Amino acid sequence: MRINIMWFRRDLRLEDNAALYHALRSGLPVLPIFIFDRNILDQLENKADRRVEFIHAALEEMQHTLVKMGATMLVEHGTPATVFASLVQRYEIDSVFTNHDDDPYALERDAAVAAWLAEQQVAFHTFKDHVIFERNDVVKDDGRPYTVFTPYSRKWKAKLCDSDLEAYPSLQHAAAFLKQEAFPIPSLQQLGFESVDRPFPSKALNEAIIQRYNTTRDFPALENGTSKLGVHLRFGTISIRAVARKALQLNETFLNELIWRDFYHSILWHFPKVGRGQAFRAEYDRIEWQNNEVLFKRWCEGTTGYPIVDAGMRELNATGYMHNRVRMIVASFLTKHLLIDWRWGEAYFAAHLLDYDLAANNGGWQWASGSGCDAAPYFRVFNPYLQTEKFDKDLRYIRKWVPEFQEFSYPKPIVVHEEARKRVLEVYAKALKG
């Protein structure tokens, strides 16, 4: 029997999935697969990495639905090359369907897999699913990419039409799944990881949160001030089209955050150097970072003596999440106050954020350091005290994560704000003079 393969990656849902929809309508039975990629997992130092646990839980949920249909997902632990070499021995495969992933590693992986499959006379079909607009969808009239958000967002909104947000009715074609006895999913322990057993954010679209998002999003003490959908968008357990439809109906500020997401993915596609550790603005690679390892450790631990910074880092270390306003504050502090290379902070976030996404993480860190695609000048330096006054005036967020901040045991500030600001302006000015 000839079959088709649906290869899940960052699109862990059965409904409203572009590649799955096309696979199920292809005329051949479809076997869903997921690969716990050793090229990625073997680099993870934390064996209690909650992202692996999140993926595992999502796969179990999908498997539960598939088994009720008499189908199954095949979950493998290995490299894509070895898994596909095994699959072509076990099945007569006509085509592999999957959704785009524009991260640098993913592009190399997919190119290699597609080339090898072609040698086996197996077709490789990919589709847009992770964003609303990608690659060359939103460009200037002359075909060049946008490098500033505001004009990009205007073009994005002008281009948007109803068809861009239509759901793919994947499960209307569920009869096309290959009927087969269920395959067991490897346990976390078999993968070399362990469970933290802490609940993940809900993927429910909370309309009330979205409706008031523009008035609540900057205040980290508010329990329901933001949607916390980041991890679900990162791994595709919720459809970006479903989220964008709600945003379009309810709150333009929330919609703009989704457009920022598309924008950063566009930047990564058009300027892949940013995904390889280079500054978007090349002249910023001339900055003489101090890169003090002792101060970096204090920043990582949340013992800088600046309560709003320490609260953010402790929240990240404890939960894998950090409020977006606080992400900007701690990133500005590391790069501007401590003169530590933004790449150090980017790597720390990459290792600890549950919703880590290369395009957004890189974009945010380069924005904070001034080296990214941002119209604001480099001399924007967040004052942690003023940020606290504006966004945590009652100190509720700080008290939660730094309860000892008023005690003698709490460390003195590791730098003086005024001195640090003066120093960073001098260092940046010297580097940018060329």
C-alpha angles and dihedrals in degrees: 000000000000114000140178125231125225107203112201119202120144094357103077101172136089099214125071094007115148100207093041091051092053092044093052091050093049096095098245132089112271127223112196115215138182125191122208090213112222089200086068104028096049089061094056110102097189109077089194091059104156093206089068089047090049092052090046092052091048091051092050090052091050091045091053090056094044094050090054086058092051091254134106144204120235109221116191134184112214142069119310089243095056094041094053091044087057094044095055088054092052101039140031097239122196101178143354117221123198143147127255121271114183100188110123095247091046093052091052091045094050093046090053094046092046092050093049093046090050088058087055091049091249117138122227117210123185131185142191111257113128098070137022095239124017144173108349097356094104113032137136120278089262092054097254119130122256114247098182121066103221098060089040091054092049091053090044092055093044091052097046116108134168094265091061090064100040115124121239105236093220098161093053083077097043091125087077094068112113107259107230141139111274118270116221116248113231112250122243088251091054088053090052096253137106136218123254090193095215120137120256124225115276118258091212113125101239104203094192092058092048093047094056096032095114091058099040107033097091098054112086095191092066110099093207101028094114134031098241087212092132096104091047092051090045094056097029098241085138127040117251087214092059091049093047092050090056092045091051090053099042117024134010093199090059090047090053090058089057089049090052086056092054090045094055091048088051090051091051091050096048096036105033090170089081089064089054096058100269126131115252087226103050094207089067089067086073093067112120101228117198093212095192105189094203092055091045090055090051089051092049092049095045096242101120095120090244104108098204091051093045092047091055095049093047091049089052094048093047101041111015088241134097128182111253096237089052091048088061092048096050092043092051090047094053096047102034105028098035098028091226119154112265088228090069091056093043090054092048091052090046090057097045111029116100089205095043111159119173097219096048096038092051092044092050095048094047089048090053094048094044094240097106138082096291131127094216118100123251093250093077101117117172113229105219092207094053091044088054092049091051102040108021102027094151090046092232094138092045093048090052096054103023104033092162096055093116096045128096089245091065110099123250115249110284090219134021110244098223093047092046092050092051091048097050093049090053093047094047093045091052093050095045095051086077 
